[in-house]
Amino acid sequence: MTKEQFTAQVLECEDMLYKVAMGMLRNDADAEDAIQTAILRAFEKLPSLKDDAYFCTWLTRILINTCKSRLRQQKPTQPLAGHEKTSASPQEEVEVRAAVEALPLKLRQVTILYYSLDFTTPEIAAILRIPKGTVLSRLDKARRLLRLDLE
C-alpha cells in the first residue's frame, strides 16, 4: 500500500474514527490526539495488515487500544459531543447520550460501535478481539441498563 492509498483509506474512515475516539474518551482534544497517534502507529505497522479490505477495522482496533492506554493514564473530563443526527427531540438526545455515557466502558464501546457506527456483531468481535457471544451479551446488558435508566 502506497502513502497515497494509506491516506485515502484513512480519510474514508475519518468520521468513524472520530466517533469511536469521542465515545471512549469524551474529550475532543484527547480524541484528536488519540486518532493522530493511532494513524501514526498504523502507518508504522502497515506491513502487518494482512488484507487491505479490512483496513478500517484494523485501524479502529489500533485506535481502541490507543484510547484504552489514554484512559489508563487519565480520566475523561468532558461529556461526549455527538455528531449523529436522529429524529428524537433534543431533550431525548441529551437523555440518551447521558445514559450511554453512564455505561461502563466495555458496554459503551459495543453500544457505540453497533448503534452509532453500524458495525455488525462479527465486525465488533473482530475489532475488540472478543467472541461474538460476548458482543451479543454486552449489547443485551447495555440495552437493559439503558432501558432502566431511561424509564
N, C-alpha and C positions, 0 to 999 in steps of 0.2 A: 504494500500500500504506500503510495507516494504522500508527500506532505500535503499536496492539494486535495487528494482523496480523503486524507485524515481530517483536514479542515472542513471539507464538505460534510463528512459524516458527523462531526461534532456539531456543526450548525443545524443539521437535521434533528439532533437530539436536544438542542439547547433549551427549549421550553420545558421538556420533561425533566431535564437535569435540575433546572431551577425549582420546579415543583417538589422534586424529591428532597433537595437540599433544604428548602424552606420548611417542608413538612417535618424534617428531622431537627433542624437547628433553630427554626423560628426567629431568625435574625437575618436581615438582608445582607449585611456586611459579612457575617460568618458564612452564609450560604454562597456568596460570590467567591470568597476565599477558598472554600471547600471545592467548588466547581473548578476553579483555576488549578488547584493542587491536583485534583483528580485527572484533569486533562493532561497536565504535565506527566503524571505517573503513567497514564495510558500511553502517551507518546513514547515514553522510555521503555515500556513493556510491550510495545506493539508487536514484536515478534512472537509473543506468547498467545496472541489472538489466533485461534485455530480456523475460524470461519468468519469472513467479513460480514456475512448475513446477520451475525449476532453481535455486531459492533455496539449498538445502543444498550443491549442487555449487559454486555461485558463492561462498558463504560459506567453504566448505572451501578454495577456491583462495586467497581473501584470507588465511585462516589459515596456509596453507602458506607464502605469501610473507612473512607476519609472522614465522613461525618461522625461515625462512631468514635474515631480517635479524638476528634474535637470535643465531643460530648464527654469523653472521659477526662479531658483536660479542664473543661469549664462547663458550667450550667448555662443553658439558654436563658436570656433575659427579656426578650421581646416576644410579643404574640405573633402567631402565624399571620402573614399577609397573603391572602389568596388572590389569584388571578382568574379563577374559574367563574363562569357566569352561569347562573341557574335561574329557574323560573320562580324560585322561592322569594318571599319578601325579604327585605334587608334584615329585619329582626330575626327571621328564621335562619338566615345565613349566618348571622352572628352567633346564634344559639348552637347551630350545628358545628360551626368552626370551633367554638369554645369546648363543646363536648368532645370533638375529635382531639383537640389539644390536651384534654384531660386524660386521654387514654394512655396506658403505659406504652413505652417506645415500641415494643415488639408488635403490639396491636395497632398502634398508629401507623407503623410502616406498611403493614399489609393493607390497611384501610386506604391509605393514600395511593399506594400502587394500584390497588384494584379499582377504587371508585373515581379517583381524580385522574389517574394516568391510563386507565383502561387496560392494564396488563391482565392477562389470563392467569389462572392459578398455576399452571405449569411454568409460565414465564416468571412469576413471582417466586416460585420454588427454586428456579434456576438462579435468579438474581440473589436471593437471600441464602442460597445453599442449604435449604431445609426441605424435608419431604413435602409432597403435595398435600398430604393429610394434615400436616402441621399448619400449612397455609389455610386450609379449609376450617380447621378448628379455631385458629386465631381470628379469622373473619367472623365465624359464628359468635365467638366470645365478644368481639368488638361490637357486633350488631346488638347483642343482648345488653351490653353495658351502655351503648348509645341509646337504646330504647328506654332503659331505666332512667337515664339522665335527662332525656328529652320529654318524658311524660309528665 
